[in-house]
Amino acid sequence: MRVVLEHPDGPVLAVASAALAAAVAAGLVAPPLFGVALAGAVAAGGVFLVFCFPTQASGVWLLATSLSLEMTLHDLIGEQAFQPTIAAVKGFELLLAMVCMLRFGPRLDMWSPAWAFLPMLVMGLAHGLHPGLTAADSFRSAVGSATPFVFGFCRLPKEWPGAILRATKWCAVGAVAASL
């Protein structure tokens, strides 16, 4: 065990081995828990990779977002997939921005367009909402509309803007390739 921990990747391998052992143990004790434990281990590994490679994860997120997954899943599965897909894509963006804030630090962007959605929300709540729109829907919409500007509140590494520009150039190619 000492040799594993002295290796540069030793702690990561030890945690991954422990997560796999926990999944196998859960599977032996209660077989339905194996899938849950394994999915949790895979999700933790994904979060670890995002934390280690936030610039690359941002580029992959942008490429995935450009595919309009909500429209694709709406066509393939049905209307019930539309809002959850949007929530998942925007939720991953918020998670990615939080990782960037943890890694590189936050910054205040006084001129961000995201600030405009706060008075819109307040005015909508103060003057009455559209019929059929709840306060929770209005709040969710304001957060979702401000989400694309969230990276403006992160101190980002020098290579981040270039990586995002390169990923943007590949968005159309990725969409055409996925549709073929």
C-alpha positions in Angstrom: 0.0 0.0 0.0 2.9 2.3 0.8 4.3 2.0 -2.8 0.9 2.9 -4.2 0.6 6.1 -2.1 4.2 7.2 -3.0 3.3 7.1 -6.7 2.1 10.5 -8.1 -1.3 9.0 -9.0 -1.4 6.8 -5.9 -4.0 8.8 -3.9 -6.3 8.9 -7.0 -5.9 5.2 -7.6 -6.5 4.4 -4.0 -9.7 6.4 -3.9 -10.9 4.8 -7.2 -10.0 1.3 -5.8 -11.9 2.1 -2.6 -15.0 3.3 -4.6 -14.9 0.1 -6.7 -14.5 -2.1 -3.7 -17.5 -0.2 -2.0 -19.6 -0.8 -5.2 -18.7 -4.5 -5.2 -19.4 -4.8 -1.4 -22.7 -3.1 -1.9 -23.5 -5.4 -4.7 -22.8 -8.5 -2.6 -24.8 -7.2 0.4 -27.7 -5.8 -1.6 -27.5 -6.4 -5.4 -29.7 -3.4 -6.4 -27.1 -1.1 -4.7 -24.3 -2.1 -7.0 -25.6 0.0 -9.9 -26.2 3.0 -7.6 -22.7 2.7 -6.0 -21.1 2.2 -9.3 -22.9 5.2 -10.8 -21.9 7.3 -7.8 -18.2 6.3 -8.3 -18.4 7.1 -12.0 -20.0 10.5 -11.2 -17.3 11.3 -8.6 -14.6 10.4 -11.2 -16.3 12.7 -13.7 -16.3 15.6 -11.1 -12.6 14.8 -10.4 -11.8 15.1 -14.1 -13.7 18.3 -14.5 -11.8 19.7 -11.5 -8.4 18.6 -13.0 -9.2 19.8 -16.5 -11.8 22.6 -16.3 -10.7 24.3 -19.6 -11.1 21.1 -21.6 -14.4 20.3 -19.8 -15.7 23.7 -20.7 -14.9 23.0 -24.4 -16.6 19.7 -24.3 -19.6 21.3 -22.5 -19.8 23.9 -25.3 -19.7 21.3 -28.0 -22.4 19.3 -26.3 -24.6 22.4 -25.8 -24.3 23.3 -29.4 -26.0 20.1 -30.4 -29.3 21.4 -29.1 -29.8 18.2 -27.0 -33.2 19.5 -25.7 -34.6 19.6 -29.3 -33.1 16.2 -30.2 -34.5 14.5 -27.1 -37.8 16.3 -27.6 -38.0 14.7 -31.0 -36.7 11.2 -29.9 -38.4 10.9 -26.5 -41.2 13.4 -26.4 -42.1 16.7 -24.7 -41.3 15.4 -21.2 -37.6 15.5 -22.1 -37.5 19.1 -23.1 -37.3 21.0 -19.8 -35.2 18.4 -17.9 -32.6 18.4 -20.7 -32.3 22.2 -20.5 -32.0 22.0 -16.8 -29.2 19.4 -17.0 -27.2 21.4 -19.6 -27.5 24.6 -17.6 -26.9 22.8 -14.3 -23.7 21.4 -15.7 -22.6 24.9 -16.8 -23.3 26.2 -13.3 -21.3 23.3 -11.8 -18.5 23.9 -14.3 -18.4 27.6 -13.3 -18.3 26.8 -9.6 -15.4 24.5 -10.3 -13.6 27.3 -12.1 -14.4 29.6 -9.2 -12.9 27.1 -6.8 -9.8 26.5 -8.9 -9.1 30.0 -10.1 -11.1 32.3 -7.9 -14.2 34.5 -8.3 -14.3 38.0 -9.7 -17.0 40.7 -9.8 -18.2 41.6 -13.2 -20.2 44.8 -12.8 -21.0 45.1 -16.5 -22.3 41.5 -17.0 -25.6 41.2 -18.9 -26.6 38.7 -16.2 -27.4 41.6 -13.9 -30.3 42.6 -16.2 -32.3 39.5 -15.3 -32.6 40.5 -11.6 -34.6 43.6 -12.2 -36.7 41.8 -14.8 -37.5 39.1 -12.2 -38.4 41.7 -9.5 -40.6 43.7 -11.9 -42.4 40.6 -13.1 -43.0 39.6 -9.5 -44.1 43.1 -8.5 -46.4 43.8 -11.5 -47.8 40.4 -12.0 -46.8 37.3 -13.9 -48.1 36.0 -17.1 -51.2 33.8 -16.6 -50.1 30.2 -16.0 -46.5 31.3 -14.9 -45.7 30.7 -11.3 -43.2 32.5 -9.2 -41.0 29.4 -9.2 -41.2 29.2 -13.0 -40.2 32.9 -13.2 -37.3 32.4 -10.9 -36.1 29.4 -12.8 -36.3 31.3 -16.1 -34.3 34.2 -14.6 -31.6 31.8 -13.4 -31.6 30.0 -16.7 -31.4 33.2 -18.7 -28.4 34.5 -16.6 -26.5 31.2 -16.7 -24.8 31.8 -20.1 -23.0 34.8 -18.5 -21.8 32.9 -15.4 -18.2 32.5 -16.6 -17.8 36.2 -16.5 -17.7 35.9 -12.7 -14.7 33.5 -12.7 -11.0 34.3 -12.9 -10.1 32.0 -15.8 -6.7 30.7 -16.9 -5.1 32.3 -20.0 -5.8 29.3 -22.2 -9.5 29.3 -21.5 -10.7 31.9 -24.0 -8.7 30.4 -26.8 -10.0 26.9 -26.0 -13.6 28.2 -26.1 -13.0 29.9 -29.4 -11.5 26.7 -30.9 -14.5 24.7 -29.5 -16.9 27.2 -31.0 -15.3 26.7 -34.5 -16.0 23.0 -34.2 -19.7 23.3 -33.0 -21.2 23.3 -36.5 -19.0 20.4 -37.6 -20.0 18.4 -34.5 -23.7 19.1 -35.1 -23.4 17.9 -38.7 -21.4 14.8 -37.8 -23.9 13.9 -35.0 -26.8 14.3 -37.3 -25.3 12.0 -40.0 
